[in-house]
Amino acid sequence: MPHQRTSLPLTITLGCRICLGVLLATAASSQSLPSLRSFPDDLPSHFGVIGVRAHAVDETLHVSKVRRHSPAERSGLRVGDRIIGASHVRLTDADQLSRLVQSMPPGDSLLLHIQRHGATLDLTCQVTDRRHLYFLMMEEEQSRPPLSARHRNWNDTQQAAETGGRQLVERQQAGGTVDTLARAFAVELSNYGTDGRLADIDFLLRQPLKAADAVRDISHSFRPGLPLSDYIHSAASHLDIELVQMQDGSARQETDLNGLLLYPFQTAIGHVESAFAGLSETERIELREGIEPLLRRFDSTLYLDEGDSAETDAHTNTLRLAKRVDVAHLLRASLTLSSLTQGSILERIDATARDLTRVTGKLPPNFKGDFLHVEQTQWGWFIVGDTTANTYAGPAAIIVDLGGDDTYFASTSVDAPGSVIIDLGGNDHYIGNRPGSVGGALAGVALLVDRAGDDTYSGDLLTQGAAFCGVGVLWDADGDDTYLAQHNAQGIGFFGVGLLVDIAGHDLFSLGQFGQGLGGAHGVGLLLDGGGWDRYVADLKTPSSYGTPDVYNGWSQGIGVGFRGFAPGGLGLLVASGDGDDTYQAGDFSQGTGYFFGLGILADSGGDDHYSGARYAQGAAAHQAVGVLLDDSGDDIYHGSVAANQGAAWDASVAVLVDLAGNDRYQGGGLSQGASAMNGVGWLYDRGGNDSYQTPSGQADGGSTRYWGGRGALNLGLLMDEGGRDDYSRPDRMDGAEFRGSRVGLFLDAVSTP
């Protein structure tokens, strides 16, 4: 498991840390250290865990974390204790502790020999399994996420990628490896609770060779040019929510602002209230107040239990409350507002607003400029600004601005159930200095529509098409725009849907980490860019959790990520259309990557693109996840500076990179270019062009299977190049070659016939 901080030195191959766990009855006594045996050479694997993290110090194990409510905590183990051994076996490094605990069946007891303040103690613990260690994921247990018509269609059909892959598997007699991996994945899925697990992810982990074609189908459902209502229905479908087709309001012929704006807004607020009907007012306040601290902890350490026990309990409570929110009603709320993105409706709003009589009365505090309408409604201010440069510096329910270079300062209060901003022209500046603003929704719904202009959007977190227990939409129809944020922004969704849709223009999207199409727990996050030469940056904010010099975290650009041990990930997509030459720059975990039951997708339709990542990037996945990068055309450059790039899977995961055309260059780190380890399926599929592949290790390679050893399965790494004159860094990879390597790597370079 990839560790998050440099102070967590438990490193296995690619720097993965082990989380262990144990049920416990406990006895502690001060006594002399018993005689301890040497560590055995061979141990079975029964997947026991105890919920402790430790690292080697002076041939002892310093306990740095005891998981809240874990068996280790109940045994009396404390942070700062020194583990000397367990069950009369001497332990000197964390890998030994992990292997010893894993060797014990859940339910058996383990005796920990520790030192505390100079005294020697024995603590008795009962080993548990991951399902019970990660208890929050099984509180609303179901047998398996439900399959839908699209899953049955995926199951019944084969498209080009799957057909080619299966033919190679059959020729190289690797069908048994695929079947064994699929069975191992199914067992692995059963080792965790199913609360919030999406059916798409469950399906693809059970049938890994369908990932490339199925993900193309998913990305097509979010293709450019569709109305917002279609994106909302697609998001609902991929969240396994049956959303009855609703009237989006576009057919209504209202000619006043009450009908065009206030009526759909009132209807949307009604759905929001229904979404939170299962929570008391006190619980709603607890949820709203708990979201920001949870996301800031996520930003700082990735894991939610890195703080003290009170903080961990608070985050657990926030997630429990979030699971009780009815996301279907939030989606219905957004559907009632979706017509406000349509050109014909915006023209009617524009024409109707221009006929209003100018306001001369009292304005809200800190609002400056010329206004045609100011009204205090039961939900907040309803304001219409004219074509001059206006300043909106405060909370409002509805803002319509007819033009001018305007400035918006966090125009939504954090406890508002909904907000709508419609700006019809001008080069505007939106500043979101608190969560849930500038197209961000915190326990509610938000819609920001900008019809034209070269705009700048800046903010901290939960902004620019972002949502937590809500639906947040930023819809920019035209202009060369700049999007700046810190983290958890730019098309992200947790327990809801976040959509950033930029239809046209040469744009810059920049943030520190966590965003640009991120699907978190029970969420869909989409960044959709409809054209232009765009640049995406998710880098230079947080140093790499692996301690690699000059490398930073990314967690962006089509990333599905869960709260490890607390909640599975969702669906994150970055979809870039057109023939623009786009640039993608990101740190660790980015560019079509999945992590902990997440599905991450980056789909670029054309142009000579440049992808630059570090570790786990460009079609990568780790820990029961799926990550896919699709590039349809262009002479592209893929650069991964550290490891696990370009179709690289780790620990019961599936990772795919598909490039359909162009003369491409692939530069990867270790374990790259169709490579896998710890029971993964890693696949690079290039259909044409004169390509170059450079990497120190990989290129159709199956790596180690030692991590969580005992699944009884190998790996599957595939590199398939169809056509062109290609160059490989490994001497046995060449044009016209096909072979099967160990553990299991399948290589195919098919030379085009004239």
N, C-alpha and C positions, 0 to 999 in steps of 0.2 A: 504494500500500500504506500503510495507516495507520501512522504512525510512533509510537514508544512513549515518547519522551522529548522534553522541550522543547529539549534540546541537539541534536536531530536536525532541522535546519531545512529539509531537502529536502521541500517541500510542493507537492503538485499538487492543485488544486481543493479537495478535502476534507481536505487535510493528509496525503496518502499519501506514504510514502517509497519510494524505488526501491532495490531490492537488485540489484546488478549482479554479473557474474561472468566469469572469463577463465582458460583453460588456459595454461600459459605455459612457453615457453623464455625465458630472460632474459639480458640483457647490460646491465651498468650501467657507465657511464663518466663521469668528470667532464669536462665540456666546456661551451662557451658555448652559450647558448640559440639554437636555429636560428630562422630567420625563420618565423613562424606565420601562416597564412591566417585570415581572418575566418570565423566560423561560417557554414556554408551555410544558405540559406533553406529548402531542401527536401531531405529525406533519406528513403531507403527504410526499411522496417522488416523486419529478418530475425531479431529477437528474440535478439540476442546479449547475453551477460552476462559480467561479469568478477569479481564478488564483492567489491566495495568500496563503502563508504559515505563520502560526503564532503559538506562544506558550504562555501559561499562565505565567504572571508575576504580582504579587500583584493584583490579581483579574481583570486584564486587559489582552489583547492579544497583545503581542509584535510581530510586523510584521518582520519576518526574511527573507522573499522572496516574491517578486512581479514578476510574470512570464512575460517575455518579450513579448510585443505585445498583452498582455491579456487585458480583460476588466478592471481588477484591475489597471493595469498600466495606461490605458486611463482615469480612474476616477481621477487620481492624487494621489492615495495611494502610500506611500513611505516606504522603509525599515526603521525601527525605529519608525514608527507610533505606537500608542497604540490604539487598537480597544476596545471601551467600550461597544458598542452594535450595533445592526443593525435593521433598521425599527422599532425603538422604543421598542426593546426587549433587555434586559440586557444580556450580554455574559461574562462569566468568564472562559471558557476553550475552546480549539480548537474544541473539539467534538461538542459543542453547535453551534459554527460558521458553521461547516460543515453541521450539520443537518438543520440549518435554511436556508442556501443557497440551499441545496438539495431540500428543501420543495417548492421552487419557480420554476415555469415553465420557461424555457429559453424564453427570451423576456421581462419578467417582470423586474421592477426596484427594486433595493435594496438601502436603505439609510444607509450608514456606519457612525456611530458616533465615532469619533476618537479624540485623544489628540496628539498635535504636539507642542513641545517646550512650553508647558504650556497653549496653546490655545485649545479650543474645536472647532472642524470642523465637518461639515456634507458633505459627498461625495456621490453623486448620481451615481449608477452603474446599468447597465442593464445586467441581468443574461444571460449567454450563456450555451451551451452544450459542451460536450467533443470533438465532431467532430470539432467545430470551435475553441475551445481552442487549440487543437492539429492540427493546420491548415496545418502543413507541411506534414501530413499523408494523405491529401486529395487534393493535388495540381494536381495530375495526376490520378484523380478518375476513377475507373472502378466499375461495379456493384458487382462483386465477382470474386475471383481468378478462373481461368479456371480449370475444372476437366479434367483428362486424363484417359487413359485406366486402369491404376492401381487403380484409385479411383473408377471407375465403378466396377472393380473386387472386391475391398474391400467391396463395397456396396452389391454385389450380393452373396458373400460367407460368411460363418461362419466357423471359425476354433475353436480349443479347448477352448481357453480362453474365447472368446466371448460366445460360446455355454454354457459353465458352468456358466458364469455370468448371462446370460439371463434366464437360468433355475432357478437359485436362485431367481432372481428378480420376475419371474412369480410365483414361489411357495409362496413367501412372499407378493404377491400382491403389488409389488412396481413399476409396470409398469407405473402408472400415475406419480410417482415421476421422473422417468427417462424421460418421455415425457415432463413434465413441465420444467425440467432442460434443455433439449435440446432446447426448445422454448426460455427459458431465455438466453441461450448461443447465439442463433441466434439474438435475440434483442441486446444483448451486442455487438456482432460483428458489428451490424449496427450502433452502437454508435461511431464508429471510422472510419476514412478513410481507404481505402484499398491499398494505395500506398505501394508496396513492400511486402504485406502480401502473404505468400506462401500458395499454394493450399492445401498442406498436413496439415498444421496447421488449416486452415479454415475447412477442412473436419473433422478432428478429434474432433474439438470443437463442431461441429454440431452432431457428432455421437460418443460420448465418450466411449461407450462400445466396439468399434472397435479398440481402441488405442493399446491394447497389441498385437493383431495379426498383425495389420498394421505396427507397429514399428518393429516387427520381420522381416517382409518383407523388410522394408527399410534397416535394418542393414544387411540383407543377400545380398543386392545389393552392399555393401561395404565389403564383406567378403574377407579374405586373399586369396592370390594365383591368383588374377586376374591381367591382365596387367594394366598399368597406364591409358591407353586409356579408359578402361571400367569404372574406377573410375571417370574420367572426364565426360564421358557420363552420368553416374548416377548422378553426381553433377548437371549437366545441367538439367536433368529431374526433380530433386527435387527443382531446382530454377525456374521451369516452363518455361524453355528455350528449344525451338525446335532446336536441333543441328543436322544438316545433317551429316550422317555418312561420315567420312573423312578417307583418307588413312593416317595411322600414320607413314609411312616411313619404316616399318620393312621389307617390301618385296623388297625394293630397293637393288641393288647389287653393290653400289658404293664401290670402293676400295681405294679411297684417302680421305683425311680429308676434302677437299672442299665439296665433295659430302656427306660425312657422317655427317659433322658438319655445315659448313658454309651455305650450301644450306638450310637445315631446319631452321637454325637460321635466315637467311635472310627472309624466308617465315613467320616465327613467328613474326618478327619485323613488317612486312607488316600488319599483322592482328592487332598488337598492335596499329599501327597508325590509322587503320580503327576504332578501338574501341574508340579512342579519337577524331575522326574527327569532332564530333559535338561541340567541345570546341575550342575556340581560343587559341593561344599560351599563352596569358596572363592568361586565365582561367585555362589552364593546370598547369601553375606555381602556381596559387592560390590554386589549388587542392592539388598539391604535398606538398606545404608549409603548408597547413591547416591540413593534416592528422595527423602528429605527435602531435601538440597541442591538437587536439580533443581526441586522444587516451590517452594522459597524463591526461587530465581532466577526462575522463571516468575512468581511473585508480584511480584517487584521490578522486572522489566524486560520481561516477556512473552516476549522472545526468549532462547533458551538460549545464545547465543554472545556475550553482552555482557560476560562475564568474560574472564580471560586464557586462553591456549591450553590450559593444563593443565585448567582447569575445564571448558572446552568439550569436551575429549576425555573427561573423566569423565562428562559428561552423555550424550555419544554412546555411551559404553560401557554406561551404564545402560539406554538405549533399546534397544541391541542385545540385552542380556540379557533385557529385558522381552519382546521379540518372540519369544523362545524359550520363554516360559512357555506351557503348555497351558491356555488359559482354559476350555476345555470341561470339564476335570477340576475346576477351581475352581467352575464352575456346578453340576456334579454334587455337589460337597461341600455347597454351599448348599442343594441340593434335599433332601439327607438331613436337614437341620436345619429345613426349612421348616414341618413339621407343628407345631413348637413355638410357632408364632404362632396356632394354631387354638384356639378357646375350649374345645372338649371336651378337648383334650390338656392345656391349662393347668389345667382343673378336676381332671383326674386327677393332675397333678403336685402341685397344691395339697393334695388329699386325702391323697396318699401321704406327702408331706413332713410333714404335721401329725402323723402317727403315729410319727415318729422319736423316739428317746430323746434327751433333751437332752445335749449334749456338755459334758464337764467337763475335758477334757484341754487340751493345748497348742494355741494358736491361731497362725495366721500373724502375722508382725510387723505392727503398725499396724492390725490388725483389732479393732474394739471393738464390744461389744454382746452379745446373746444368740443362740447358734447351736445348731441341732439336729443338724448333721452337719458334720464337718470331715475331709477325706481328702486325702492327698497322692497323686495319681495320677502316671503317667509323663508326663502332659502339663502338670501343674500342679495347683493346689489345686482341690478340689471342695467347695463350702461351701453350706450351707443355713442361712439366718438366720430367726429367728422374727418375730413381728409388732411387736417393739419398734423403736426408731430405732437402726439399726446403721450402722457406718462401715466401709467396705471401702476400704482405703488401700494397695493393692498389687496385684501381678499375680495372676490366678487364671484357671484354665481354664473353670470352670463356677461360676456363682453363682446360687442360687435364694433369693429373699427373699419371705417370706409377707406382709409388710405393714409399716406404719410409715413415718415420714418419714426415709428413709435418705440417706446421702451416699456417693457413689462417687468415688474419686480415681484416675483413669486405671487401671482395673482390668485392663488388658492390657499385657503387656510387648511391646516392639517386635519381638522375634524369635519370638513365639509363632505356631505355625501355625494356631491357631484359638481362639476364645473364645465363650462363651455367657453372657449375663446375662438372667435372668428375674425381674422384679419384679412381684409380684401385687397391690400396692396401696400407697397412701400418696403424699404429696407429696414427691417425691424430687429430689435434686440430683446431677447427673452432671457431673464435672469432668474433661475430657480434656486434660491438660497435656503430652501428647506424641503424636506421630503414631500412628495405628492404635489409637485407643481410643474408647470410647463409640459403639459401632457402626461403628467404622472398622477397615479391614483393610489392613495393610501386608504384602504377600507371604503371604497366608493368607485365612482366612474369619472373619467375626465376625457375631454376631447379638445384638442387644439388644432385648428385648421388655418393654414396660411396659404392664401391663394397665389401670391406672386411676390417677388422681391428677393434680393440677396440678403438673407437673414442670418443672424447669429443667435445660437442657443447655447447658454452656459448654465451650469448648475453643479450640485454636489452629488446627491444620490436620489434614487427613485424619481427620476426625471427623464423627459424626452422619450415618451412612449414607454412607460414603465408602470408596473402594478404589483402590489402585494395585497391580496384579498380585494381585488378590484379589476377593472379594465381601464387601461390608460392608452390613449391614442394620440400620436402627433402625426398630422397629415400635411405635408408640404407639397404643394402642387407645382411649383416652378421656382427657378432661381439657383444661383451658385451659393450654397449655404455652408455654414460652419457650425458644427455641433461639438461642444466641449463639456466634459463632465469628469467627475472623480471616479465613482464606482457605482455598480448596480444601476445602470442607466442605459439609454439608447436601445430600446427594444428588448425589455426583459419582463418576465412574468413569473410570479410566485403565487400559487393559489389563485390564479386568474390569468389574464392575458395582457401583454404589453406589445404594442405595435408602433414602430416608427416607419412611416411610409414616405419616401422622398421620390416624387414622380419624375423629376427632370432636373438637370443641372450638373455642374462639376462641383462635387461636394467634398468636404473634409469631416470625417467622424473621428474624434479623438477622446480617449478617456484613459484612466489609469489601469483599471482591471474590472472584470465582471460586467459584461455588457455586449452591445452590438450583436444582438440576436442570442439571448441567453434564456434557456428554459430551466427554471428552478423547480422546487418541489410543487407538484401538481399545477404546473404552469406552462404556458406557451409564450415564448419571446421571439419576435420577428423584427429584423431590420430588412426592409425591402427598398432597394434603390432601382429606380426605373430607367436609368441611363446616365451617360456622362462619364468623364474620366475622374474617378473618385479615389480618395485615399482613406484608408482605415488604419487607425493607430490604437493599439492597446499595449502600452509599454511604459517603462521608465518611472513607474510609481512605487511599486513594492518589490524589493529585491527578491530574487528567486528563493523559494522555500528550501531549495537544495543547497543553498550557499554558493552557487556557481558565480564567480566574479563577473560583473558587468552583464548579468542576465537577470531579467525581471519576470514577475508573474504576468499573465495575460488574462486567461479565463474569459475569452471573448471571441467574437467573429464566428458565430455558429457553434454554440457550446450548450450541451445539456449536462447539468450538474446537480447532484443531490447534496443534502446535508448529511455527510457521512455518519452513519449510525443513528440518524434521527428521521430522515425522510428521503425517499428516492427522488431522482431528478426528473425533469420534464423534457419538453421539446424546444430546442433553440435553433433558429434558422437565420442565416444571412443569405439573402437572395439578391444577386446583382445581375441586372439584365443589360442588353445592348452590347455594343462592340467597343466600349471604352477600355482603355488600357489602365486597369485598376492596380493599386498598390495596397498590399495587406502587410502590415508590420505588427507583430505581437510577440509576447513572451511565452512562458510555459503555458500549456493547456489552451490551445486556440486553433482556429481555422478548421472547423469541422471535427470537433473532438467531443467525446462523451466520457462522463465520469460518474460512477456510482448510480447505476440505473438511469442515466440520462442519455438522450439522443441528440447529438449535435450535427448540424448540416450546414455546409457552406456550398452554395450553388452559384457559379458564375457562368453566364451564357456565352461570353465572347470577349475578344480583345487580347492583346499581349500583356498578360498580367504577371505581377511579381509578388510572390508569397515569401515572407520572411518570418520564421518562427524559431523557437528555441527547443524546448523539450515537450513531447506530446503535442504535435502540431501537424496540420495538413493531412487530415484523415487519420485520427488516432483515438485510442480508447483505453481506459483502465477501470478495473473493478466493476464487472457486471454492467457494461455500458456499450454503446454503439456510437461511432463517429465516422462521418463520410464527407469527403470533399468531391464535388463534381465540377469539372471545367469542360465546357463544350467545344471551345475552339481557341486558336491563337497560339503564338509562340511564347510559351510561359516559362517562368523561372521559379523553381521551388527550392528554398534554402532553409534547412533545419540545422541549427548550429550545435546542438548538444546530442539529443537522442530521441528515439521513438517518433520518427517522422514518416510521412508519405506512405500511409497504409501500414501502421504499426499498432499491434494490440498486445495488451498486458492484462493478465489475470481475468480469465473468463469473460473476455470482451471481443468485440468485432470492430475492425477498422478497415476502411476502404478509401482509396483514391482512384477516381476514374477521370482520365483525360481523353477526350474523343478525337482531337485533331491538333496538329501543329508540331513544330520542331521544338521540343521541350527540353529543359535542363533540370535535372534533379540532383541536388546536393544535400545529403542527409548526414545526420550524426549516427551513432551506434544504433543497432536494432531498427533499421529503416528500410523503406522501399520493398514492401511486401514481406514483413517480418513479424514474428510473434513470439511471446514467451509466457510462461506460467498459464498454459492452456488458453491460448487466444487464437483468433483468426485474423491475420493481417494480409491485405490484398492491395496491390497496385496494378491497375489495368490501363494501359495506354494503347489506343486503337490505331495510331498512325503517326507518321512523321519521323524525321531523323533526330533521335533523342540521345541524351547523355545521362548516364546514371553514375553517381559518385557517392560512395559511403564506405566507412571503415568496416561495417558489418551489416549484413542483411542481404537484400536482393534475393528474395525467395529463400527464407531461412527460418527454421524453427529452433528457437532457443531453449533455455532451461525450463524445466517443469517442477523445480524444487519448491517454489512458493506454494504454501498450503498443500504440500505434496500429498499424494494419496488419492487424487481424483481418478487415477487410472486412465488418463488421456494424454496424448501428445499435444503438439501445436500444429497449426497449419499456416504456412507463409506462402503466398502466391505472388509471382511477378509475371505478368503477361503483357508482351509487347507485340502488337500485330502490325507489321509493316515498317518500312524505312530502314536506313542504315544507322545502327545504334552503337553506342560506345559504353562499356561497362568497366568499373574499377576493379572488379573481381575477374581474374584471368579466365575462369571457366564459364563465365557468362558471355555469350557472343551471339551474333546474328545466326539464325537458323538452328539454334540449339534448343533442346527440350530434355529435361531430366528431372529426377526426383532426388532430393537431398535428405539428410537425416532430420528427424524430429518435427515435422515433416516439411520440407521446402519443395515447392513445385515451380519450375522455371520454364517459360515458353517464350521464344523469340521467333515469330513467324515472319519470314521474309516475303514481301509482296511479290506476286507474280506480275510480269509486264502486261 
